[in-house]
Amino acid sequence: MPSRRGFLAAAAGGALSGCGISLEQGLWNPCRSQLPQRLASHALVQAAWQGIDARQMWDAHAHLLGTGDSGSGIVIHSAMQSLLSPAQFARRLFFLNAGCVHEAPGNVDRSYLERIHNLVDGLRPGVKLLLFAFDRAYREDGRPDPESALYVPDRYARDVARAHPDYFEWAASIHPYRADCVEALEWAAANGARAVKWLPAAMGMDPASPRCERFYAALARLSLPLICHAGEERAVLGRDAQAFGNPLRLRRALSQGVRVVVAHCASMGQDRDLDRGPEGPVAESFELFARMMDEPRYAGLLFGDIAAMTQKNRAVPALARVIGREDWHPRLLNGSDYPLPGVMPIFSVDELVSIGLLQAAAAPVLKEIRSYNVLLFDFVLKRTLRSGGKAFAPRVFETRGFFERLKG
């Protein structure tokens, strides 16, 4: 386990503040390997795979992380490496532990990928992860922000997907304020990118800004979807521009014909109801997303991913409603938000039982699976959830066609 255990336990409250903490499986991922056969063949696991074509199952929300120790070009903010910023230092170690690379100094980049290989091998042949690059934050003048939280280059994501085509696809991350944003997007499309990922609050871009127009035009022309975080952001430090995560700010992209995937279905936080003016009342971010999903003009353009929606801080406000909205299921995409399922305190299987979304008998099995394979845990958990007798449809997990679809 990570060193300085006492210090980290004290820092955990700061690192995970607002995330909702459960200690039912402890603080740290045990990172066990080789799932026992009794779990691999358990009835709960077998039932989860019923009706699923694994060849069509692409995890649509997975993070490519590391420290740059392989020459990958990854850069992480100095605050996450300093004991002078205990919450951020602890946050970094939570992520490293979640990916089971906390004991791999000097070999983090490679170990991170090897762990994912092991996890995917514990699923079924054909399953892939869509790995996200992560661009720097940029200022209004188009220059990189030196306070960027994280940088994971597009070229590294491309190279990883090329080197491991049976495991990975990749999504580019391109800031629309860059002078070369359209050229960078064209390069990404030519090199096999399946989508573009934004995190506006940390990256410092306003999706409603006219500055994004040329980028949106290029996305629509190239038929690349935009996967954009919406609602409150707590995982990545950065510009702290939370207002940029308002799902209503994505109307500009939709008006340009861009297919937009709202990450997490905007299932956390509150935003201004901009439909009622710039000083409109505050509303739940999820309610604003739901309003847009119910607008007929967005039927073929607006989508949501269910990544992280089983987390403790998201499950109560939105999960049951998303399961129950069967009319939305053709427009929902599954993602794990890997490595977050390995951050043990931010999930509570017991709470899902207590709110009636999960049968109590499933809880111990799911917890044990999680100690070995967090990707299998995430999948089996979501396939086992029930709300009012309804469940996520198999097509929510068969996302490959969405990313391979060409504009008609």
C-alpha positions as CSV (number, residue, x, y, z in Angstrom):
1,M,0.0,0.0,0.0
2,P,1.1,3.6,-0.3
3,S,3.6,4.9,2.2
4,R,2.9,7.4,4.9
5,R,-0.4,5.6,5.6
6,G,-1.3,7.7,8.6
7,F,-0.7,11.0,6.7
8,L,-2.7,9.8,3.7
9,A,-5.6,8.7,5.9
10,A,-5.7,12.2,7.3
11,A,-5.4,13.8,3.8
12,A,-8.1,11.5,2.4
13,G,-10.9,13.7,3.7
14,G,-9.5,16.6,1.7
15,A,-8.7,14.6,-1.4
16,L,-12.2,13.1,-1.6
17,S,-14.1,16.1,-0.1
18,G,-17.6,16.3,-1.5
19,C,-17.3,12.9,-3.1
20,G,-19.2,11.0,-0.4
21,I,-17.0,8.5,1.4
22,S,-17.6,4.9,2.3
23,L,-15.1,2.7,4.1
24,E,-17.0,-0.6,3.5
25,Q,-14.1,-1.8,1.4
26,G,-11.4,0.3,3.1
27,L,-9.3,3.2,1.7
28,W,-7.1,1.3,-0.8
29,N,-7.5,-1.0,-3.7
30,P,-6.0,-4.4,-2.8
31,C,-5.1,-4.9,-6.4
32,R,-5.5,-8.6,-6.4
33,S,-4.9,-10.6,-9.6
34,Q,-6.3,-13.7,-11.2
35,L,-10.0,-13.7,-10.5
36,P,-11.0,-17.0,-8.9
37,Q,-12.9,-19.3,-11.1
38,R,-15.8,-19.5,-8.6
39,L,-16.3,-15.7,-9.2
40,A,-15.6,-15.8,-13.0
41,S,-18.3,-18.4,-13.4
42,H,-20.7,-17.0,-10.7
43,A,-24.3,-16.8,-11.8
44,L,-24.3,-13.1,-11.3
45,V,-21.4,-12.7,-13.8
46,Q,-23.0,-15.1,-16.3
47,A,-26.3,-13.2,-16.1
48,A,-24.5,-9.9,-16.8
49,W,-23.2,-11.2,-20.1
50,Q,-26.6,-12.5,-21.3
51,G,-27.6,-10.6,-24.4
52,I,-24.2,-8.8,-24.7
53,D,-22.0,-9.1,-27.8
54,A,-18.6,-8.5,-26.3
55,R,-17.2,-7.5,-29.7
56,Q,-19.5,-4.5,-29.7
57,M,-18.6,-3.5,-26.1
58,W,-16.3,-0.5,-26.0
59,D,-15.9,1.2,-22.6
60,A,-16.6,4.7,-23.7
61,H,-15.0,6.6,-20.8
62,A,-11.5,5.5,-19.7
63,H,-8.5,7.7,-18.7
64,L,-5.0,7.2,-19.9
65,L,-2.8,8.2,-17.0
66,G,0.8,7.9,-15.9
67,T,3.7,10.1,-14.8
68,G,5.6,10.5,-18.0
69,D,8.4,8.1,-16.9
70,S,8.3,6.2,-20.2
71,G,8.9,9.3,-22.3
72,S,5.1,9.5,-23.0
73,G,5.0,13.3,-22.5
74,I,2.5,13.1,-19.7
75,V,2.8,16.0,-17.3
76,I,1.1,16.3,-13.9
77,H,0.8,19.5,-11.8
78,S,3.5,20.0,-9.2
79,A,0.9,20.3,-6.5
80,M,0.0,16.6,-6.9
81,Q,3.6,15.7,-6.2
82,S,4.2,17.8,-3.1
83,L,3.5,17.2,0.6
84,L,2.9,20.9,0.8
85,S,-0.4,20.2,-1.0
86,P,-1.6,17.2,1.1
87,A,-5.0,16.9,-0.5
88,Q,-3.7,17.0,-4.0
89,F,-0.8,14.7,-3.1
90,A,-3.2,12.2,-1.6
91,R,-5.5,12.5,-4.7
92,R,-2.6,11.5,-7.0
93,L,-1.9,8.5,-4.8
94,F,-5.5,7.5,-4.8
95,F,-5.4,7.5,-8.6
96,L,-2.1,5.6,-8.8
97,N,-3.5,3.0,-6.3
98,A,-6.8,2.8,-8.2
99,G,-4.7,1.8,-11.3
100,C,-2.5,-0.5,-9.2
101,V,0.7,1.4,-10.0
102,H,1.4,2.9,-6.6
103,E,4.3,0.4,-6.1
104,A,5.9,0.9,-9.6
105,P,8.2,4.0,-9.2
106,G,9.9,4.7,-12.5
107,N,7.6,2.3,-14.4
108,V,4.2,3.8,-13.8
109,D,3.3,4.5,-17.5
110,R,4.0,0.9,-18.5
111,S,2.5,-0.7,-15.4
112,Y,-0.7,1.3,-15.8
113,L,-1.2,-0.3,-19.3
114,E,-0.2,-3.8,-18.1
115,R,-2.8,-3.6,-15.4
116,I,-5.5,-2.7,-17.8
117,H,-4.5,-5.6,-20.0
118,N,-5.0,-7.9,-17.1
119,L,-8.4,-6.5,-16.3
120,V,-9.6,-6.7,-19.9
121,D,-8.4,-10.3,-20.1
122,G,-10.7,-11.0,-17.3
123,L,-13.7,-9.9,-19.4
124,R,-14.6,-11.5,-22.7
125,P,-12.8,-11.3,-26.1
126,G,-13.6,-8.2,-28.1
127,V,-14.0,-5.8,-25.2
128,K,-12.0,-2.6,-25.7
129,L,-11.4,0.7,-23.8
130,L,-11.6,4.1,-25.3
131,L,-8.6,5.8,-23.8
132,F,-8.8,9.6,-23.3
133,A,-5.9,12.0,-24.0
134,F,-6.1,15.2,-22.0
135,D,-5.1,18.6,-23.4
136,R,-3.6,21.5,-21.4
137,A,-5.7,24.3,-20.1
138,Y,-5.5,27.4,-22.3
139,R,-6.0,31.1,-21.5
140,E,-8.4,33.4,-23.4
141,D,-5.4,34.6,-25.5
142,G,-4.8,31.1,-26.7
143,R,-1.7,30.5,-24.8
144,P,-1.2,27.4,-22.6
145,D,-2.0,27.9,-18.9
146,P,1.1,27.0,-16.8
147,E,-1.3,25.9,-14.0
148,S,-2.7,23.0,-16.1
149,A,-3.5,20.1,-13.9
150,L,-2.7,17.4,-16.4
151,Y,-1.4,16.8,-19.9
152,V,-1.7,13.5,-21.7
153,P,-0.6,14.0,-25.3
154,D,-2.8,12.9,-28.3
155,R,0.3,11.3,-29.8
156,Y,0.8,9.1,-26.8
157,A,-2.9,8.0,-26.8
158,R,-2.6,7.3,-30.5
159,D,0.6,5.2,-30.0
160,V,-0.9,3.2,-27.2
161,A,-3.9,2.3,-29.3
162,R,-1.8,1.4,-32.2
163,A,0.5,-0.8,-30.1
164,H,-2.4,-2.6,-28.5
165,P,-5.3,-2.7,-31.0
166,D,-7.0,-5.7,-29.3
167,Y,-7.4,-3.6,-26.1
168,F,-7.7,0.0,-27.0
169,E,-9.2,2.7,-29.1
170,W,-8.4,6.4,-28.4
171,A,-10.0,9.8,-28.0
172,A,-8.2,13.0,-28.7
173,S,-8.3,16.0,-26.4
174,I,-8.0,19.4,-28.2
175,H,-8.6,22.8,-26.6
176,P,-10.7,24.9,-29.0
177,Y,-8.8,28.1,-28.1
178,R,-5.6,26.8,-29.6
179,A,-4.6,28.5,-32.8
180,D,-4.0,25.1,-34.4
181,C,-7.2,23.4,-33.0
182,V,-8.6,22.5,-36.4
183,E,-5.3,21.2,-37.7
184,A,-4.9,19.2,-34.6
185,L,-8.4,17.8,-35.0
186,E,-7.7,16.8,-38.6
187,W,-4.5,15.1,-37.5
188,A,-6.4,13.2,-34.8
189,A,-9.1,12.0,-37.2
190,A,-6.5,10.9,-39.7
191,N,-4.8,8.9,-37.0
192,G,-7.8,7.0,-35.8
193,A,-9.3,9.1,-33.0
194,R,-12.8,8.0,-32.3
195,A,-13.9,11.1,-30.4
196,V,-12.7,14.3,-28.6
197,K,-12.8,14.6,-24.8
198,W,-13.2,17.9,-22.9
199,L,-13.3,18.7,-19.2
200,P,-14.3,22.4,-19.4
201,A,-14.0,23.3,-15.7
202,A,-10.4,22.1,-15.5
203,M,-9.3,23.0,-19.1
204,G,-10.7,26.5,-19.1
205,M,-12.9,26.4,-22.1
206,D,-16.4,27.8,-22.5
207,P,-18.4,25.5,-24.8
208,A,-20.9,28.3,-25.4
209,S,-18.1,30.7,-26.7
210,P,-18.2,31.8,-30.3
211,R,-14.5,30.9,-30.2
212,C,-15.5,27.3,-30.5
213,E,-17.5,27.7,-33.7
214,R,-14.7,26.7,-36.1
215,F,-13.9,23.7,-34.0
216,Y,-17.5,22.6,-33.9
217,A,-17.7,23.0,-37.7
218,A,-14.7,20.7,-38.1
219,L,-16.1,18.1,-35.6
220,A,-19.3,18.0,-37.6
221,R,-17.5,17.7,-40.9
222,L,-15.3,14.9,-39.6
223,S,-18.2,13.2,-37.9
224,L,-16.3,13.0,-34.6
225,P,-18.4,13.1,-31.4
226,L,-17.5,15.4,-28.5
227,I,-17.5,13.7,-25.1
228,C,-17.8,16.6,-22.6
229,H,-18.0,16.6,-18.8
230,A,-21.0,18.4,-17.5
231,G,-22.1,19.3,-14.0
232,E,-19.7,19.8,-11.1
233,E,-16.1,18.6,-11.5
234,R,-14.1,17.4,-8.4
235,A,-11.6,14.8,-9.8
236,V,-9.1,17.2,-11.6
237,L,-7.8,20.4,-10.3
238,G,-7.4,23.3,-12.7
239,R,-9.0,26.5,-13.7
240,D,-12.0,25.8,-11.4
241,A,-14.3,27.4,-14.0
242,Q,-17.3,25.3,-12.8
243,A,-19.8,27.4,-14.7
244,F,-18.3,26.1,-18.0
245,G,-19.7,22.7,-17.0
246,N,-23.3,23.8,-17.4
247,P,-24.9,21.3,-19.9
248,L,-26.9,24.1,-21.5
249,R,-23.6,25.6,-22.7
250,L,-23.4,22.7,-25.1
251,R,-26.3,24.0,-27.2
252,R,-23.9,25.8,-29.5
253,A,-22.2,22.6,-30.4
254,L,-25.5,20.8,-31.0
255,S,-26.7,23.7,-33.2
256,Q,-23.6,23.1,-35.4
257,G,-24.6,19.4,-35.9
258,V,-22.0,17.9,-33.5
259,R,-22.9,14.7,-31.8
260,V,-22.4,15.5,-28.1
261,V,-22.0,12.9,-25.3
262,V,-22.7,14.5,-21.9
263,A,-20.3,12.7,-19.5
264,H,-22.0,11.2,-16.4
265,C,-25.3,12.6,-17.6
266,A,-24.4,15.8,-15.7
267,S,-25.4,13.9,-12.6
268,M,-23.7,16.1,-10.0
269,G,-23.9,19.7,-9.1
270,Q,-26.0,22.7,-9.9
271,D,-25.9,25.3,-12.7
272,R,-27.7,28.4,-13.9
273,D,-30.8,27.8,-16.0
274,L,-29.5,29.8,-18.9
275,D,-32.7,29.2,-20.9
276,R,-34.2,31.7,-18.5
277,G,-31.4,34.3,-19.0
278,P,-27.8,34.7,-17.8
279,E,-29.0,35.2,-14.3
280,G,-31.6,32.5,-14.4
281,P,-32.3,30.4,-11.2
282,V,-30.0,27.7,-10.1
283,A,-31.1,24.2,-11.0
284,E,-29.8,20.7,-10.7
285,S,-27.3,20.0,-13.6
286,F,-29.0,16.7,-14.2
287,E,-32.4,18.4,-14.7
288,L,-30.9,20.7,-17.3
289,F,-29.5,17.7,-19.1
290,A,-32.8,15.9,-18.9
291,R,-34.6,18.9,-20.4
292,M,-32.2,18.8,-23.4
293,M,-32.6,15.1,-23.8
294,D,-36.4,15.5,-24.1
295,E,-36.1,18.2,-26.9
296,P,-37.0,16.4,-30.2
297,R,-34.5,18.5,-32.2
298,Y,-31.6,16.8,-30.3
299,A,-32.8,13.2,-30.8
300,G,-29.9,12.2,-33.1
301,L,-27.3,14.6,-31.6
302,L,-27.4,14.5,-27.8
303,F,-26.3,11.5,-25.8
304,G,-25.2,10.7,-22.3
305,D,-22.6,8.4,-20.8
306,I,-23.3,6.5,-17.5
307,A,-19.7,6.6,-16.3
308,A,-19.4,7.1,-12.6
309,M,-23.1,7.2,-12.1
310,T,-22.9,4.3,-9.5
311,Q,-20.5,6.4,-7.3
312,K,-21.8,7.4,-3.9
313,N,-22.2,11.0,-4.7
314,R,-24.1,10.4,-8.0
315,A,-26.3,7.3,-7.4
316,V,-29.0,8.8,-5.2
317,P,-29.9,11.9,-7.3
318,A,-29.9,10.5,-10.8
319,L,-29.2,6.8,-11.2
320,A,-32.7,5.4,-10.7
321,R,-34.2,7.9,-13.1
322,V,-31.7,7.1,-15.9
323,I,-32.4,3.4,-15.5
324,G,-36.1,4.1,-15.6
325,R,-35.9,6.2,-18.8
326,E,-36.0,3.4,-21.2
327,D,-36.7,5.9,-24.0
328,W,-33.2,7.3,-23.3
329,H,-31.4,3.9,-23.4
330,P,-30.7,4.0,-27.2
331,R,-28.8,7.3,-26.5
332,L,-26.8,6.1,-23.4
333,L,-23.3,4.8,-23.6
334,N,-21.6,2.8,-20.9
335,G,-18.2,3.9,-19.6
336,S,-16.3,2.9,-16.5
337,D,-14.4,6.1,-15.8
338,Y,-11.4,3.9,-15.2
339,P,-9.4,4.0,-12.9
340,L,-12.1,5.6,-10.6
341,P,-13.9,2.3,-9.9
342,G,-10.6,1.4,-8.1
343,V,-10.9,4.4,-5.8
344,M,-12.4,2.4,-3.0
345,P,-14.1,5.0,-0.8
346,I,-16.2,6.7,-3.5
347,F,-18.4,3.7,-4.1
348,S,-20.8,2.0,-1.8
349,V,-22.5,-1.2,-2.8
350,D,-24.3,-1.3,0.5
351,E,-25.9,2.1,-0.3
352,L,-27.2,0.8,-3.6
353,V,-28.8,-2.0,-1.7
354,S,-30.3,0.5,0.8
355,I,-31.9,2.7,-1.9
356,G,-33.4,-0.4,-3.6
357,L,-31.3,-0.6,-6.8
358,L,-29.5,-3.8,-5.9
359,Q,-30.5,-7.0,-4.2
360,A,-28.6,-7.6,-0.9
361,A,-27.5,-11.1,-2.0
362,A,-25.5,-9.5,-4.9
363,A,-23.5,-7.2,-2.6
364,P,-20.8,-9.6,-1.2
365,V,-20.2,-11.0,-4.7
366,L,-19.8,-7.6,-6.2
367,K,-17.4,-6.5,-3.5
368,E,-15.2,-9.5,-3.9
369,I,-15.1,-9.1,-7.7
370,R,-14.1,-5.5,-7.2
371,S,-11.0,-6.5,-5.2
372,Y,-9.8,-8.4,-8.2
373,N,-11.1,-6.7,-11.3
374,V,-12.7,-3.2,-11.1
375,L,-13.7,-3.2,-14.8
376,L,-15.7,-6.5,-14.3
377,F,-17.1,-5.0,-11.1
378,D,-18.3,-1.9,-12.9
379,F,-19.9,-3.9,-15.7
380,V,-21.6,-6.6,-13.6
381,L,-22.9,-3.9,-11.1
382,K,-24.5,-1.9,-13.8
383,R,-26.1,-5.0,-15.4
384,T,-27.5,-6.1,-12.1
385,L,-29.1,-2.8,-11.1
386,R,-32.9,-2.6,-11.1
387,S,-35.3,0.3,-10.7
388,G,-39.0,-0.3,-10.8
389,G,-38.3,-3.6,-12.5
390,K,-36.3,-1.9,-15.2
391,A,-32.6,-2.4,-16.1
392,F,-30.1,-0.9,-18.4
393,A,-30.6,-2.3,-21.9
394,P,-27.8,-4.4,-23.5
395,R,-27.4,-1.7,-26.2
396,V,-26.2,0.8,-23.5
397,F,-23.0,-1.4,-23.3
398,E,-22.7,-2.1,-27.0
399,T,-21.2,1.3,-27.9
400,R,-18.9,0.4,-30.8
401,G,-21.4,1.3,-33.5
402,F,-21.7,4.8,-32.1
403,F,-18.0,5.5,-32.6
404,E,-17.7,3.7,-35.9
405,R,-20.8,5.5,-37.4
406,L,-20.1,7.7,-40.4
407,K,-22.2,10.7,-41.1
408,G,-25.0,9.8,-43.5
